[in-house]
């Protein structure tokens, strides 16, 4: 096991864990975020450096081993530009993340559900739910934040007597959360997303707090008629509803390969497709991508398609902009999130529009959504 560190600011370090092991005469690198394990692509030697690419996202760790058996280099997120590089270092350790913060005899316990507001001093605040798991007398914390457009995936960290520290690094996102508990039991702190974004946040315990339902944020405009004409991966034109067979249950997934919440949703949809396709389920994934042109968009989608062995119908929407997606789906009030999914029955009627995706890092929220979606599909396919 190794502890890696991304230097976000001169004083703020994002720690993460990864494991290096040998199997079948080859070296493997696995990044750990709570229950999540991400196996990086096989290492490549380029000049004097080791390049470790992430399996689904357009980013990599570039590093060298030095004489003290440590690693140094940088994380390069190519989706954010050729110059988006964050200094990276690592050393062997069996300790958990944030081990540089001194252990204390008494620790803050944050176990439970928290009502959270990000950007509370800004012009664009937004609500969230913090769900944290922490055993009594332990300083180890796992959990995530749910927002109205998706979750912050697998967070892991620790508490001290009066503070909370959480982080996540999956190749697309580098998240660091810090907070201090106030006298009125409110967490107040700062959220870092890589080196390009910071935001204030605060939260208090509230078991009753709920976000707006993800099935209510995007809706069909009265008199709206869902139709679009977009290109398949091979460049041929696909027209909806003209090109869809009758008596099919359809999921239209508005997504992007750069989006971690979209990846979580796609993995779930693969299980649905494999189980229900023979009974009449079709999935149409419309991709809005990062890149310079249509060919780059197609290359990225093909990489995901082949990596996960997906048999969905994939279409290219264009550049990763919600405004562009909204022009293609004018029957809806707006597209406010990648992903957004439209569920359509055999008669061609929209039965549900789901904004965002709360994935496996959200625990019971994820399992409940899976159960309800499967129940809905069973009902629609039986009609």
BELUR-V90811 format. One line per field, one symbol per residue. psi: psi as a letter, one per 20 degrees, with the letter a starting at -180 (. if undefined). A space follows every 50 residues. Layout:
psi=???
This chain:
psi=qqoqppngrhippoqrqqpprppljqpqppppncippoprqpqpoodjqp poqqhhqmrqpprqpaijkrqqcqponhhjrhjnpppprqqpqjrrqkii ppqqhpqppjpbppoqpqkijrimqqqrppoqppqpjqjpprarppaijr rjboqqbrqahjqppqrpojhhqnpppqqqprhkkpppbqppobjipqqq qqqqpniipqrppijigprpqpjqooqqorqrhjiqppppjgjpqrkqpp ooooaqiiohhhggghhghghgghhigijjpqpooopoqprhrghhgggg ghggghhjlpjropqohbqmphhghhhhmiiqgqoiqprpppppahijpp iqoppapoahijdhgghgggghggggggghhi.
